[in-house]
Amino acid sequence: MSYFYYQSKKIYYTETGSGKPVLFLHGNTASSRMFELLLPLYEDQLHVILIDFLGHGKSDRLEEFPADLWMEEARQTIALLEHLNLGKVDLVGTSGGAWVAINAALEHPELAGKIVADSFDGRILADNFSKNLVQERANAKKDEMGIGFYQWCQGDDWESIVDMDTKALIQCAGEKLPLFTKPLCSLQVPLLLMGSEGDEMSREDFQEEYAAIAGETGAEICIFPNGSHPAILSNAKEAAKAICKFLET
């Protein structure tokens, strides 16, 4: 196990594989464990780095999550990149991790190579975001598979982590906080936007939102006709091919 210190707290990370360095960033209520079953698709070609953001997985816990969670996790991402001192590292962020990846690149383009942003809502949260979030979390906490996923990622304290995350995101949406630290048009690195048409958790018009982001950033877009949330899991093999191709070129 490897850890580094960030604001007097320990953050867990791990490395595997060889090749071009790529840091995978997990989504909300998840941890680096969400990528474990995907590693065989990447580690023969890439130097894969995984992180547990503070309050998640094997990292130190927090008393509460900040409303600007995706900006704070971007700062943790930057701290890890500086700790590793590998030069430019590609970032693959899924769901909430997509905002984290883009924010890290906006703040420190000298540390970020290419960015993959998978299965996220884009520049703003939909008007029904909080309502849908509360319902989705309530359903997941009653569902055997949902509970199993939370426990697998977090351990015995999974429910408090889910509740803190829900509270932070509701505050973020309610106060209409900015989701990015800078205008997207200032992004200086290549960007791939990825998603699934069948994603039940992303905004209904996410493809139009992706097109608008591409207009601002020149991003490439990869949408899978099947699959759920997130695409990197539900379309694992196809997503890995698309990601590796994007990172290679």
Secondary structure as a PSIPRED ss2 file (coil, helix, strand):
# PSIPRED VFORMAT (PSIPRED V4.0)

   1 M C   1.000  0.000  0.000
   2 S E   0.000  0.000  1.000
   3 Y E   0.000  0.000  1.000
   4 F E   0.000  0.000  1.000
   5 Y E   0.000  0.000  1.000
   6 Y E   0.000  0.000  1.000
   7 Q C   1.000  0.000  0.000
   8 S C   1.000  0.000  0.000
   9 K E   0.000  0.000  1.000
  10 K E   0.000  0.000  1.000
  11 I E   0.000  0.000  1.000
  12 Y E   0.000  0.000  1.000
  13 Y E   0.000  0.000  1.000
  14 T E   0.000  0.000  1.000
  15 E E   0.000  0.000  1.000
  16 T E   0.000  0.000  1.000
  17 G C   1.000  0.000  0.000
  18 S C   1.000  0.000  0.000
  19 G C   1.000  0.000  0.000
  20 K E   0.000  0.000  1.000
  21 P E   0.000  0.000  1.000
  22 V E   0.000  0.000  1.000
  23 L E   0.000  0.000  1.000
  24 F E   0.000  0.000  1.000
  25 L E   0.000  0.000  1.000
  26 H C   1.000  0.000  0.000
  27 G C   1.000  0.000  0.000
  28 N C   1.000  0.000  0.000
  29 T C   1.000  0.000  0.000
  30 A C   1.000  0.000  0.000
  31 S C   1.000  0.000  0.000
  32 S H   0.000  1.000  0.000
  33 R H   0.000  1.000  0.000
  34 M H   0.000  1.000  0.000
  35 F H   0.000  1.000  0.000
  36 E H   0.000  1.000  0.000
  37 L H   0.000  1.000  0.000
  38 L H   0.000  1.000  0.000
  39 L H   0.000  1.000  0.000
  40 P H   0.000  1.000  0.000
  41 L H   0.000  1.000  0.000
  42 Y C   1.000  0.000  0.000
  43 E C   1.000  0.000  0.000
  44 D C   1.000  0.000  0.000
  45 Q C   1.000  0.000  0.000
  46 L E   0.000  0.000  1.000
  47 H E   0.000  0.000  1.000
  48 V E   0.000  0.000  1.000
  49 I E   0.000  0.000  1.000
  50 L E   0.000  0.000  1.000
  51 I E   0.000  0.000  1.000
  52 D E   0.000  0.000  1.000
  53 F C   1.000  0.000  0.000
  54 L C   1.000  0.000  0.000
  55 G C   1.000  0.000  0.000
  56 H C   1.000  0.000  0.000
  57 G C   1.000  0.000  0.000
  58 K C   1.000  0.000  0.000
  59 S C   1.000  0.000  0.000
  60 D C   1.000  0.000  0.000
  61 R C   1.000  0.000  0.000
  62 L C   1.000  0.000  0.000
  63 E C   1.000  0.000  0.000
  64 E C   1.000  0.000  0.000
  65 F C   1.000  0.000  0.000
  66 P C   1.000  0.000  0.000
  67 A C   1.000  0.000  0.000
  68 D C   1.000  0.000  0.000
  69 L H   0.000  1.000  0.000
  70 W H   0.000  1.000  0.000
  71 M H   0.000  1.000  0.000
  72 E H   0.000  1.000  0.000
  73 E H   0.000  1.000  0.000
  74 A H   0.000  1.000  0.000
  75 R H   0.000  1.000  0.000
  76 Q H   0.000  1.000  0.000
  77 T H   0.000  1.000  0.000
  78 I H   0.000  1.000  0.000
  79 A H   0.000  1.000  0.000
  80 L H   0.000  1.000  0.000
  81 L H   0.000  1.000  0.000
  82 E H   0.000  1.000  0.000
  83 H H   0.000  1.000  0.000
  84 L H   0.000  1.000  0.000
  85 N C   1.000  0.000  0.000
  86 L C   1.000  0.000  0.000
  87 G C   1.000  0.000  0.000
  88 K C   1.000  0.000  0.000
  89 V E   0.000  0.000  1.000
  90 D E   0.000  0.000  1.000
  91 L E   0.000  0.000  1.000
  92 V E   0.000  0.000  1.000
  93 G E   0.000  0.000  1.000
  94 T E   0.000  0.000  1.000
  95 S C   1.000  0.000  0.000
  96 G H   0.000  1.000  0.000
  97 G H   0.000  1.000  0.000
  98 A H   0.000  1.000  0.000
  99 W H   0.000  1.000  0.000
 100 V H   0.000  1.000  0.000
 101 A H   0.000  1.000  0.000
 102 I H   0.000  1.000  0.000
 103 N H   0.000  1.000  0.000
 104 A H   0.000  1.000  0.000
 105 A H   0.000  1.000  0.000
 106 L H   0.000  1.000  0.000
 107 E H   0.000  1.000  0.000
 108 H C   1.000  0.000  0.000
 109 P C   1.000  0.000  0.000
 110 E C   1.000  0.000  0.000
 111 L C   1.000  0.000  0.000
 112 A E   0.000  0.000  1.000
 113 G E   0.000  0.000  1.000
 114 K E   0.000  0.000  1.000
 115 I E   0.000  0.000  1.000
 116 V E   0.000  0.000  1.000
 117 A E   0.000  0.000  1.000
 118 D E   0.000  0.000  1.000
 119 S C   1.000  0.000  0.000
 120 F C   1.000  0.000  0.000
 121 D C   1.000  0.000  0.000
 122 G C   1.000  0.000  0.000
 123 R C   1.000  0.000  0.000
 124 I C   1.000  0.000  0.000
 125 L C   1.000  0.000  0.000
 126 A C   1.000  0.000  0.000
 127 D C   1.000  0.000  0.000
 128 N C   1.000  0.000  0.000
 129 F H   0.000  1.000  0.000
 130 S H   0.000  1.000  0.000
 131 K H   0.000  1.000  0.000
 132 N H   0.000  1.000  0.000
 133 L H   0.000  1.000  0.000
 134 V H   0.000  1.000  0.000
 135 Q H   0.000  1.000  0.000
 136 E H   0.000  1.000  0.000
 137 R H   0.000  1.000  0.000
 138 A H   0.000  1.000  0.000
 139 N H   0.000  1.000  0.000
 140 A H   0.000  1.000  0.000
 141 K C   1.000  0.000  0.000
 142 K C   1.000  0.000  0.000
 143 D C   1.000  0.000  0.000
 144 E H   0.000  1.000  0.000
 145 M H   0.000  1.000  0.000
 146 G H   0.000  1.000  0.000
 147 I H   0.000  1.000  0.000
 148 G H   0.000  1.000  0.000
 149 F H   0.000  1.000  0.000
 150 Y H   0.000  1.000  0.000
 151 Q H   0.000  1.000  0.000
 152 W H   0.000  1.000  0.000
 153 C H   0.000  1.000  0.000
 154 Q H   0.000  1.000  0.000
 155 G C   1.000  0.000  0.000
 156 D C   1.000  0.000  0.000
 157 D C   1.000  0.000  0.000
 158 W H   0.000  1.000  0.000
 159 E H   0.000  1.000  0.000
 160 S H   0.000  1.000  0.000
 161 I H   0.000  1.000  0.000
 162 V H   0.000  1.000  0.000
 163 D H   0.000  1.000  0.000
 164 M H   0.000  1.000  0.000
 165 D H   0.000  1.000  0.000
 166 T H   0.000  1.000  0.000
 167 K H   0.000  1.000  0.000
 168 A H   0.000  1.000  0.000
 169 L H   0.000  1.000  0.000
 170 I H   0.000  1.000  0.000
 171 Q H   0.000  1.000  0.000
 172 C H   0.000  1.000  0.000
 173 A H   0.000  1.000  0.000
 174 G H   0.000  1.000  0.000
 175 E C   1.000  0.000  0.000
 176 K C   1.000  0.000  0.000
 177 L C   1.000  0.000  0.000
 178 P C   1.000  0.000  0.000
 179 L C   1.000  0.000  0.000
 180 F C   1.000  0.000  0.000
 181 T C   1.000  0.000  0.000
 182 K C   1.000  0.000  0.000
 183 P C   1.000  0.000  0.000
 184 L H   0.000  1.000  0.000
 185 C H   0.000  1.000  0.000
 186 S H   0.000  1.000  0.000
 187 L C   1.000  0.000  0.000
 188 Q C   1.000  0.000  0.000
 189 V C   1.000  0.000  0.000
 190 P C   1.000  0.000  0.000
 191 L E   0.000  0.000  1.000
 192 L E   0.000  0.000  1.000
 193 L E   0.000  0.000  1.000
 194 M E   0.000  0.000  1.000
 195 G E   0.000  0.000  1.000
 196 S E   0.000  0.000  1.000
 197 E C   1.000  0.000  0.000
 198 G C   1.000  0.000  0.000
 199 D C   1.000  0.000  0.000
 200 E C   1.000  0.000  0.000
 201 M C   1.000  0.000  0.000
 202 S C   1.000  0.000  0.000
 203 R C   1.000  0.000  0.000
 204 E C   1.000  0.000  0.000
 205 D C   1.000  0.000  0.000
 206 F H   0.000  1.000  0.000
 207 Q H   0.000  1.000  0.000
 208 E H   0.000  1.000  0.000
 209 E H   0.000  1.000  0.000
 210 Y H   0.000  1.000  0.000
 211 A H   0.000  1.000  0.000
 212 A H   0.000  1.000  0.000
 213 I H   0.000  1.000  0.000
 214 A H   0.000  1.000  0.000
 215 G H   0.000  1.000  0.000
 216 E H   0.000  1.000  0.000
 217 T H   0.000  1.000  0.000
 218 G C   1.000  0.000  0.000
 219 A C   1.000  0.000  0.000
 220 E E   0.000  0.000  1.000
 221 I E   0.000  0.000  1.000
 222 C E   0.000  0.000  1.000
 223 I E   0.000  0.000  1.000
 224 F E   0.000  0.000  1.000
 225 P C   1.000  0.000  0.000
 226 N C   1.000  0.000  0.000
 227 G C   1.000  0.000  0.000
 228 S C   1.000  0.000  0.000
 229 H C   1.000  0.000  0.000
 230 P C   1.000  0.000  0.000
 231 A H   0.000  1.000  0.000
 232 I H   0.000  1.000  0.000
 233 L H   0.000  1.000  0.000
 234 S H   0.000  1.000  0.000
 235 N C   1.000  0.000  0.000
 236 A H   0.000  1.000  0.000
 237 K H   0.000  1.000  0.000
 238 E H   0.000  1.000  0.000
 239 A H   0.000  1.000  0.000
 240 A H   0.000  1.000  0.000
 241 K H   0.000  1.000  0.000
 242 A H   0.000  1.000  0.000
 243 I H   0.000  1.000  0.000
 244 C H   0.000  1.000  0.000
 245 K H   0.000  1.000  0.000
 246 F H   0.000  1.000  0.000
 247 L H   0.000  1.000  0.000
 248 E H   0.000  1.000  0.000
 249 T C   1.000  0.000  0.000
